[in-house]
Every structure is written in structure tokens, then in C-alpha cells.
């Protein structure tokens, strides 16, 4: 298991912010004005680490409340983890509130007894069973009877302190919580249940198509898909949805998948032409043995282990997987879009890939793709001139590989003569999976249906270092 880390330690573990040039890119932009759609298990927007980052949501599973929040099915924390790495705002310790003695005097006896019981419970929690050896019991008795600590009243009479104002701390200097790669970008969330049969209604195939279309129609600039399947082909029903994204200049970014889930080769939707596919590396930039599939579809690599992220109910967790590498790249894409708003989605992808730090075999490596993400160079560096012909599109793939409508006997009427593609005897393209063959939680991405490899969730303390009495005063 991963070792627990308090909220104050979370930032210390986000090595990619420095190593990948994210903090350097923040000198230019932090992603303001860009919207990332997170298609996942739902995002807990009430987590203090988001602080208004989520601006819209829906549910396509039939099991959510329509807000884009977590669906009580399968891995409910996954979407929150993913979103935090893309747009997390970090947290500030709340400024302690000043408690004046008369605030205790205003309590009824019942209210005072309840407050005092909670206070005593906190003492025991703070100091353990031996707290009586640390705290003078007579002092506590006097506090209970008089409702003031000895000397408290005199101290306040000398100088009545004012309630301090919380400082406006930049994202990269906030002391606790996860800070996303694009901490001023916003997210919209579509919640899914990636399990077939889905107890709430529509299957995986239908949910994903619906979620992609919804994201495009609701203002997404980038779609983050930290999900994957065990097959390279995708159902024909997805063509229209992903074409909708391509035609509306929305960049789709998907996880390569995890070997630990039994997926040695990249699976759909990461294999769809035009989708930016993300592999995973460790802190030393070695391909993760458990958390990264390989294949010709891989475009770029980013951190997949060790990772930290936010989980529902104000917690944090350690985890691994290309699920986490994907939103890191999505956040980087948001920074590029914010810095270069004139670029198309394909040109943003081009900047990310051609600025990557070369790793692996010469050329495009089946594990690293173009290399390891370099956010500083992607945002501010010089890159080779963009040539659209260098990148595949879904439109071209459909024209070549899907069975053409019309034509003599329907035999590949739309296949170019120079494509070297030979239609089958019945004009069929390469074999496609039927819905019933591709729809189980194991088939989609191993035990979690998501690109999280060996995820170990440890709920961590989030509101540390707040003065005991000031915390109780808020109740």
C-alpha cells in the first residue's frame, strides 16, 4: 500500500509540476478560458480543492442525479482523482477565527455541554489516551465551570485581535492540496457507469457516444477520457460521436491503458484516429511496467506513478495508472490553448507532440510515442511547422475502412485506388466488435474499467493545522 500523506504533503509529491516545466508555463498562462470535459465516474465538485472549477455536468448512466457528480456504482472516486490533476486549485488553510469569552457565555447549558464534550474528544484524539498527563485536569475543570481559560479574558482586554483575512495565494504557492496542470481552466463532467450490464440503464457503448456529443455541445475545448478497453476496434456507433468532436475542433485525449489490467496493447477509444493517446512513466521517466500499454497509437508519455489526487469527501489519495497521465496532458493542452488561442485542436496536439522530450527508439516509439511531455516547451517553445497531412483523422479512416453506402454491390465504392486497401468479398472493412462482445468491466479496463493501474486509495486528512477552538467555533 502507498504510505499516507497529509494534505500539507500533497504538493511535495507533485514532481511533474517542476520536472515537466509546468511551473515555467504558469509564467505565461494557467489555462484561463479553456474548458475540459471529464468523461468518467463523476466529479465531486464540492471538494475544497476545486473551488468553483466545475461549471457544468450531466449524467449519461441513468444512475446519477444529473449534476455530473459521482455515481454510486463501481469506482466512485476515479473521476474526482482525474479532474484534480487537470484543474485542481489547491487549498489554503482557513484563517482562524477569534473566539471571545462572551461567545461561550451566550451558549445555553445544553449547548455548552455539547461543545465541551466535543472539545474533550478532540483533546483525546490529539494527545491519545494519556492526554491527562499532558493537560492539567484542574485547569479543564475550571474552564468548564467558568467558561474561560485563566488569563484568557485579561489577554483579550489588553488587545482585542481582529479576524485575519485569508491571503490571496497564487495556485503554485498554496500550501496544501492538489494543484492541477491548468489551475485556472474549468471542467464539465459527464458521469458514466462503465459496467455491463449497467443496472441503471444504457450500456457502455451508448454512454460513451452520448457523453462525447454532450461534451462537444456544452462547450468543451478538450475531452479527457481516462478509460480504455481490451480491444483495438470500436463500435461503429462511436463514429458519429467522435466525428462530432473532430468537426467542432475539440481535442480528445485518452489513456493508453494498463498492463496490470491485462492490456498489453492500446485499446479503444485511444486507437481512434485523431485521439491523442497518453502512455505512462514513473518519476525517472521509465515506462511503467504495470501502468502503460503499448502500440502504434501511443502519442506521448506523462507521469503515471506515483500520483496523488483528490477523492470525494475532502480527501486525497495515492494512486497509479495512465488514468492520471491523461489529465496531466489534458491540462497541458489547456495551457497551450490559452497561450495560443488561434491554434486548432490539431495544431495544439502538434505542439504537445513535437515539443516532447525524446525517449525510447528513434522516431515514434511504441511505448513513448513522440516522448515525454514538456509543458514549458509546448507553451513557449519553437516547434516545427504544422502539416495537417502528418496526422490521421477519423474522417479519412471512415472513408477508407467503413463499408461504403451505395456502389455496385456495396463493394468499397469510396476506397481510393491508391490506398492499397482491398475490400473483403462482401465489402466489409476490418472486423468490428459487436456490442455484446465488448461490454464487461473486465473487458473494458481490468478490475476498475478505467485506466487506473493498481490504484490504492488512502483517504487523507485535509483540514490540518487549524486551531482547535477556532474549528469548534464554526459548528
C-alpha positions as CSV (number, residue, x, y, z in Angstrom):
1,X,0.0,0.0,0.0
2,X,1.0,3.6,-0.5
3,X,2.1,5.5,2.5
4,X,-0.5,8.0,3.8
5,X,0.3,11.7,3.2
6,X,-1.4,14.6,4.9
7,X,-2.8,17.3,2.7
8,X,0.2,19.5,3.5
9,X,2.4,16.9,1.9
10,X,0.4,16.5,-1.3
11,X,2.2,19.3,-3.2
12,X,5.5,17.8,-2.3
13,X,4.6,14.7,-4.3
14,X,3.6,16.5,-7.5
15,X,7.1,16.2,-9.0
16,X,5.7,16.7,-12.6
17,X,4.9,20.3,-12.0
18,X,8.6,21.1,-11.9
19,X,10.0,18.2,-14.0
20,X,7.7,18.8,-16.9
21,X,8.0,22.6,-17.0
22,X,4.5,23.2,-15.7
23,X,5.6,25.9,-13.3
24,X,7.6,27.5,-16.1
25,X,4.5,27.6,-18.3
26,X,2.5,29.2,-15.5
27,X,4.5,32.3,-16.0
28,X,2.7,32.6,-19.3
29,X,-0.8,31.1,-18.6
30,X,-2.7,28.9,-16.1
31,X,-5.4,27.9,-18.6
32,X,-8.0,30.6,-18.1
33,X,-10.8,30.4,-20.6
34,X,-10.4,26.8,-21.5
35,X,-12.9,24.0,-20.7
36,X,-12.0,20.4,-20.2
37,X,-14.8,17.8,-20.2
38,X,-14.1,14.8,-17.9
39,X,-16.0,11.7,-19.1
40,X,-15.7,9.4,-16.1
41,X,-17.4,8.2,-12.9
42,X,-18.3,11.7,-11.9
43,X,-16.6,14.6,-10.1
44,X,-17.2,15.7,-6.5
45,X,-17.2,19.5,-7.2
46,X,-17.8,20.2,-3.5
47,X,-14.2,19.2,-2.8
48,X,-12.3,22.2,-1.5
49,X,-9.5,21.5,-3.9
50,X,-11.8,22.5,-6.9
51,X,-13.2,25.8,-5.5
52,X,-15.5,26.6,-8.4
53,X,-13.6,24.8,-11.2
54,X,-16.6,22.7,-12.3
55,X,-19.1,24.8,-14.3
56,X,-21.5,22.1,-15.6
57,X,-22.4,18.5,-15.6
58,X,-24.7,15.7,-16.7
59,X,-25.3,12.0,-16.1
60,X,-25.4,9.5,-19.0
61,X,-25.5,6.4,-16.9
62,X,-29.1,6.7,-15.6
63,X,-27.8,6.3,-12.1
64,X,-26.7,9.9,-11.2
65,X,-28.5,13.0,-10.2
66,X,-27.7,14.8,-13.4
67,X,-25.1,17.1,-11.9
68,X,-22.0,15.2,-13.2
69,X,-21.2,14.1,-9.6
70,X,-20.1,10.6,-8.6
71,X,-22.4,7.7,-9.4
72,X,-22.8,5.2,-6.6
73,X,-21.5,2.4,-8.7
74,X,-18.1,0.9,-9.2
75,X,-15.1,3.3,-8.7
76,X,-16.8,6.5,-7.4
77,X,-13.6,8.3,-6.6
78,X,-12.0,7.8,-10.0
79,X,-13.4,10.9,-11.8
80,X,-12.5,13.2,-8.9
81,X,-8.9,11.9,-8.9
82,X,-8.7,12.5,-12.7
83,X,-10.2,16.0,-12.6
84,X,-7.9,17.2,-9.8
85,X,-4.8,16.5,-11.8
86,X,-6.1,18.7,-14.6
87,X,-7.6,21.7,-12.9
88,X,-7.1,21.3,-9.1
89,X,-7.0,24.7,-7.3
90,X,-5.0,23.6,-4.2
91,X,-6.2,24.7,-0.8
92,X,-5.4,27.3,1.7
93,X,-5.7,26.8,5.5
94,X,-8.7,28.6,6.7
95,X,-7.8,31.7,8.7
96,X,-8.5,31.0,12.3
97,X,-11.5,32.9,13.8
98,X,-11.0,34.8,17.1
99,X,-13.1,33.5,19.9
100,X,-14.1,35.9,22.6
101,X,-15.1,34.8,26.1
102,X,-18.6,36.1,25.8
103,X,-19.3,33.8,22.9
104,X,-19.2,31.0,25.5
105,X,-21.4,32.9,27.8
106,X,-24.1,33.2,25.1
107,X,-24.4,29.4,25.0
108,X,-27.2,27.6,26.8
109,X,-26.1,24.9,29.3
110,X,-27.0,22.2,26.8
111,X,-25.0,23.9,24.0
112,X,-22.1,24.4,26.3
113,X,-22.1,20.8,27.4
114,X,-22.2,19.6,23.8
115,X,-19.3,22.0,22.8
116,X,-17.3,20.9,25.8
117,X,-17.8,17.2,25.1
118,X,-16.5,17.7,21.6
119,X,-13.6,19.7,22.9
120,X,-12.6,16.9,25.3
121,X,-12.9,14.3,22.5
122,X,-10.5,16.4,20.4
123,X,-8.0,16.6,23.2
124,X,-8.0,12.8,23.5
125,X,-7.7,12.5,19.7
126,X,-4.8,14.9,19.7
127,X,-2.8,13.6,22.6
128,X,-4.0,10.0,22.8
129,X,-5.2,8.1,25.8
130,X,-2.5,9.7,28.0
131,X,-3.9,13.2,27.4
132,X,-4.5,13.7,31.2
133,X,-0.7,13.6,31.7
134,X,-0.3,16.5,29.2
135,X,-3.3,18.7,30.2
136,X,-4.0,19.8,33.7
137,X,-7.3,18.3,34.7
138,X,-7.9,21.1,37.3
139,X,-7.5,23.6,34.6
140,X,-10.1,21.9,32.5
141,X,-12.5,21.8,35.4
142,X,-12.0,25.5,35.9
143,X,-12.6,26.1,32.2
144,X,-15.8,24.1,32.3
145,X,-17.1,26.0,35.4
146,X,-16.0,29.5,34.4
147,X,-16.3,29.1,30.6
148,X,-12.9,30.8,30.2
149,X,-9.3,29.8,30.5
150,X,-7.3,31.5,33.2
151,X,-5.8,34.6,31.8
152,X,-7.8,34.5,28.5
153,X,-10.0,37.4,29.5
154,X,-7.1,39.6,30.6
155,X,-5.3,38.9,27.3
156,X,-8.2,39.9,25.2
157,X,-8.8,43.0,27.3
158,X,-5.2,44.2,26.5
159,X,-5.7,43.9,22.8
160,X,-8.8,42.7,21.0
161,X,-7.5,40.9,17.9
162,X,-9.2,41.3,14.5
163,X,-10.2,38.4,12.4
164,X,-7.4,37.9,9.9
165,X,-8.2,37.9,6.2
166,X,-7.2,34.9,4.1
167,X,-4.4,35.9,1.8
168,X,-4.8,35.7,-2.0
169,X,-2.2,33.0,-2.6
170,X,-1.2,32.0,-6.2
171,X,-2.0,28.4,-7.2
172,X,1.6,27.4,-7.3
173,X,2.2,28.7,-3.7
174,X,-0.9,27.3,-1.9
175,X,0.3,25.1,0.9
176,X,-2.0,22.1,0.6
177,X,-4.0,20.0,-1.8
178,X,-3.5,19.0,-5.4
179,X,-2.8,21.8,-7.9
180,X,-3.7,20.8,-11.5
181,X,-1.6,21.5,-14.5
182,X,-4.2,24.1,-15.6
183,X,-5.5,25.5,-12.3
184,X,-7.5,28.3,-14.0
185,X,-9.2,26.2,-16.6
186,X,-12.7,24.9,-15.9
187,X,-14.2,21.5,-16.2
188,X,-17.6,20.0,-17.1
189,X,-18.3,16.4,-16.1
190,X,-20.4,13.6,-17.6
191,X,-20.8,10.7,-15.2
192,X,-20.8,7.2,-16.5
193,X,-21.1,3.6,-15.2
194,X,-18.6,1.6,-17.2
195,X,-20.1,-1.8,-16.3
196,X,-22.2,-4.1,-18.4
197,X,-24.9,-4.7,-17.8
198,X,-25.4,-1.3,-16.4
199,X,-28.0,-1.7,-13.6
200,X,-29.3,1.8,-14.3
201,X,-29.9,1.6,-18.0
202,X,-27.7,2.3,-21.0
203,X,-24.6,0.2,-21.8
204,X,-21.0,1.4,-22.1
205,X,-21.2,1.9,-25.8
206,X,-24.2,4.1,-25.7
207,X,-23.0,6.1,-22.7
208,X,-19.7,7.0,-24.2
209,X,-21.2,8.1,-27.5
210,X,-23.7,10.2,-25.7
211,X,-21.1,11.7,-23.3
212,X,-18.8,12.8,-26.2
213,X,-21.7,14.5,-28.0
214,X,-22.8,16.2,-24.8
215,X,-19.3,17.5,-24.1
216,X,-18.9,19.0,-27.5
217,X,-22.4,20.6,-27.4
218,X,-21.7,22.1,-24.0
219,X,-18.6,24.0,-24.8
220,X,-15.7,21.6,-24.2
221,X,-12.4,22.5,-25.8
222,X,-10.8,19.3,-24.6
223,X,-12.3,15.9,-23.8
224,X,-10.5,13.8,-21.2
225,X,-11.1,10.0,-21.4
226,X,-9.2,8.1,-18.7
227,X,-10.9,4.9,-19.8
228,X,-9.9,2.1,-22.1
229,X,-11.0,-1.2,-23.5
230,X,-9.3,-4.5,-24.2
231,X,-9.9,-4.3,-28.0
232,X,-8.4,-2.0,-30.6
233,X,-11.6,-1.7,-32.7
234,X,-14.5,0.4,-31.6
235,X,-18.2,0.1,-32.2
236,X,-19.5,1.8,-35.4
237,X,-21.9,3.8,-33.2
238,X,-19.0,5.8,-32.0
239,X,-18.0,7.1,-35.4
240,X,-20.6,9.9,-35.4
241,X,-19.8,11.0,-31.8
242,X,-16.1,11.3,-32.3
243,X,-16.6,12.8,-35.8
244,X,-18.7,15.4,-34.0
245,X,-15.7,16.3,-31.8
246,X,-13.4,16.4,-34.8
247,X,-15.7,18.6,-36.9
248,X,-16.1,21.0,-33.9
249,X,-12.4,21.3,-33.3
250,X,-12.5,19.6,-29.9
251,X,-9.3,17.7,-28.8
252,X,-10.0,14.2,-27.4
253,X,-7.3,12.8,-25.1
254,X,-7.4,9.2,-24.0
255,X,-5.4,6.8,-21.8
256,X,-3.3,4.1,-23.4
257,X,-4.4,1.6,-20.7
258,X,-2.6,-0.5,-18.2
259,X,-0.7,-3.7,-18.5
260,X,-1.7,-4.7,-15.0
261,X,-5.3,-4.9,-16.3
262,X,-4.2,-7.4,-18.9
263,X,-4.0,-4.8,-21.7
264,X,-0.6,-5.0,-23.3
265,X,-1.8,-3.2,-26.4
266,X,-3.6,0.1,-26.6
267,X,-7.4,-0.3,-26.8
268,X,-10.2,2.0,-27.9
269,X,-11.1,4.8,-27.6
270,X,-7.3,5.6,-27.6
271,X,-7.0,3.8,-31.0
272,X,-9.5,6.1,-32.8
273,X,-7.7,8.3,-35.4
274,X,-7.3,11.9,-34.2
275,X,-7.4,11.0,-30.5
276,X,-4.2,12.0,-28.6
277,X,-3.1,8.8,-26.7
278,X,-1.2,9.0,-23.5
279,X,1.2,6.4,-22.1
280,X,2.6,6.4,-18.5
281,X,6.1,6.7,-17.0
282,X,7.5,6.7,-13.5
283,X,9.4,9.5,-11.8
284,X,12.6,8.5,-13.6
285,X,10.8,8.5,-17.0
286,X,10.9,4.8,-17.4
287,X,7.8,3.3,-18.9
288,X,5.6,1.9,-16.2
289,X,5.7,-1.9,-16.1
290,X,2.2,-2.1,-14.7
291,X,0.6,1.2,-15.8
292,X,1.2,1.6,-19.5
293,X,0.1,-0.3,-22.6
294,X,2.0,0.0,-25.9
295,X,1.2,0.2,-29.6
296,X,1.4,2.4,-32.7
297,X,-1.4,4.5,-31.3
298,X,0.7,5.9,-28.5
299,X,1.4,9.6,-29.0
300,X,3.1,10.9,-25.8
301,X,4.0,9.8,-22.3
302,X,3.4,11.5,-18.9
303,X,3.6,10.7,-15.2
304,X,1.5,7.7,-14.2
305,X,3.3,6.7,-11.0
306,X,3.5,7.6,-8.2
307,X,0.5,10.0,-8.3
308,X,-1.6,11.9,-5.8
309,X,-5.2,13.2,-6.3
310,X,-8.3,14.4,-4.7
311,X,-11.1,12.0,-3.7
312,X,-14.7,12.7,-2.6
313,X,-15.5,14.0,0.9
314,X,-12.5,16.3,1.0
315,X,-9.8,13.6,0.9
316,X,-6.7,12.8,-1.0
317,X,-5.2,9.6,-2.3
318,X,-2.1,8.0,-3.8
319,X,-2.7,6.0,-7.0
320,X,-1.1,4.9,-10.3
321,X,-2.2,4.5,-13.9
322,X,-2.5,6.1,-17.2
323,X,-5.7,7.5,-15.9
324,X,-3.6,10.1,-14.1
325,X,-1.2,10.7,-17.0
326,X,-4.1,11.6,-19.3
327,X,-5.4,14.6,-17.3
328,X,-1.8,15.9,-16.9
329,X,-1.6,16.0,-20.7
330,X,-5.2,17.5,-20.9
331,X,-4.1,20.2,-18.5
332,X,-1.0,20.9,-20.7
333,X,-3.3,21.1,-23.8
334,X,-5.4,23.7,-21.9
335,X,-2.3,25.8,-21.2
336,X,-1.3,25.6,-24.9
337,X,-4.8,26.6,-26.0
338,X,-4.9,29.5,-23.5
339,X,-1.4,30.8,-24.7
340,X,-2.2,30.3,-28.4
341,X,-6.0,30.7,-28.9
342,X,-5.5,31.0,-32.6
343,X,-4.5,27.3,-32.9
344,X,-6.8,24.5,-34.0
345,X,-7.1,21.3,-31.9
346,X,-4.8,19.5,-34.3
347,X,-2.2,22.3,-34.0
348,X,-2.4,22.1,-30.2
349,X,-1.7,18.4,-30.5
350,X,1.2,19.1,-32.8
351,X,2.8,21.5,-30.3
352,X,2.5,18.9,-27.5
353,X,4.0,16.1,-29.5
354,X,6.8,17.9,-31.3
355,X,8.0,19.6,-28.1
356,X,8.1,16.4,-26.1
357,X,11.5,15.2,-24.7
358,X,12.6,12.3,-26.9
359,X,12.7,8.9,-25.2
360,X,12.8,5.4,-26.5
361,X,13.5,4.3,-30.1
362,X,14.3,6.9,-32.7
363,X,11.2,8.3,-34.3
364,X,7.8,7.4,-32.8
365,X,8.3,4.8,-30.2
366,X,5.5,2.3,-29.5
367,X,5.9,2.9,-25.7
368,X,6.7,6.6,-25.5
369,X,5.3,7.9,-28.8
370,X,7.0,11.2,-29.5
371,X,8.5,11.3,-26.0
372,X,7.8,12.6,-22.5
373,X,5.6,15.7,-22.1
374,X,7.4,19.0,-21.8
375,X,4.8,21.6,-20.9
376,X,7.2,24.6,-20.8
377,X,8.3,23.9,-24.4
378,X,4.8,23.2,-25.6
379,X,3.6,26.6,-24.3
380,X,6.6,28.8,-25.1
381,X,9.0,26.9,-27.3
382,X,9.6,26.9,-31.1
383,X,8.1,23.8,-32.8
384,X,8.3,22.5,-36.4
385,X,5.8,23.9,-38.9
386,X,2.4,22.2,-38.7
387,X,1.4,20.0,-41.6
388,X,-2.1,18.5,-41.4
389,X,-1.0,15.6,-43.6
390,X,1.2,14.3,-40.8
391,X,-1.8,13.4,-38.6
392,X,-4.5,10.9,-39.1
393,X,-8.1,12.0,-39.0
394,X,-11.2,9.9,-38.2
395,X,-12.9,11.3,-41.3
396,X,-10.2,9.7,-43.5
397,X,-10.3,6.5,-41.6
398,X,-14.1,6.2,-42.0
399,X,-13.8,6.9,-45.7
400,X,-11.3,4.1,-46.2
401,X,-12.4,1.5,-43.7
402,X,-16.1,1.6,-43.2
403,X,-18.3,-0.1,-45.7
404,X,-19.4,2.4,-48.3
405,X,-23.0,3.1,-48.8
406,X,-24.1,2.5,-52.4
407,X,-21.9,1.5,-55.3
408,X,-22.0,-1.8,-57.1
409,X,-22.8,-4.5,-54.6
410,X,-21.6,-2.1,-51.9
411,X,-18.1,-3.2,-52.5
412,X,-15.9,-0.4,-51.1
413,X,-17.1,2.2,-53.5
414,X,-15.4,5.0,-51.7
415,X,-11.9,3.4,-51.2
416,X,-9.3,5.4,-53.2
417,X,-7.4,3.4,-55.9
418,X,-4.0,4.3,-54.4
419,X,-4.9,3.4,-50.8
420,X,-3.6,-0.2,-51.1
421,X,-6.7,-1.2,-49.1
422,X,-8.5,-4.3,-50.5
423,X,-12.2,-4.7,-49.6
424,X,-13.4,-8.1,-48.5
425,X,-15.6,-10.3,-50.6
426,X,-18.7,-8.7,-49.1
427,X,-17.2,-5.2,-49.0
428,X,-16.6,-5.4,-45.2
429,X,-13.9,-3.4,-43.5
430,X,-11.8,-5.0,-40.7
431,X,-13.8,-6.9,-38.2
432,X,-15.6,-4.7,-35.6
433,X,-16.7,-5.8,-32.2
434,X,-20.4,-6.4,-31.5
435,X,-21.9,-4.7,-28.5
436,X,-22.4,-7.9,-26.6
437,X,-18.7,-8.9,-27.1
438,X,-17.1,-5.8,-25.6
439,X,-19.2,-4.9,-22.6
440,X,-17.9,-6.1,-19.3
441,X,-16.0,-4.3,-16.6
442,X,-13.1,-6.7,-17.1
443,X,-13.0,-6.3,-20.9
444,X,-13.1,-2.5,-20.6
445,X,-10.1,-1.9,-18.4
446,X,-9.5,-4.6,-15.9
447,X,-10.9,-4.6,-12.4
448,X,-11.8,-0.9,-12.5
449,X,-13.0,-0.3,-16.1
450,X,-10.7,2.7,-16.0
451,X,-7.1,3.3,-16.8
452,X,-6.0,3.2,-13.2
453,X,-3.4,0.6,-12.6
454,X,-3.2,-0.8,-9.1
455,X,-4.9,2.2,-7.6
456,X,-4.6,2.3,-3.8
457,X,-6.9,4.9,-2.3
458,X,-6.0,6.2,1.1
459,X,-8.3,8.9,2.4
460,X,-6.2,11.6,4.0
461,X,-6.7,14.4,6.4
462,X,-7.5,17.7,4.7
463,X,-8.1,20.4,7.3
464,X,-4.9,20.2,9.3
465,X,-3.3,22.9,11.4
466,X,-6.5,24.7,12.2
467,X,-6.6,25.9,15.8
468,X,-8.7,23.5,17.9
469,X,-11.0,26.1,19.4
470,X,-11.4,28.1,16.2
471,X,-12.5,24.9,14.4
472,X,-15.1,24.2,17.1
473,X,-16.4,27.8,16.9
474,X,-17.7,27.2,13.4
475,X,-20.1,24.5,14.5
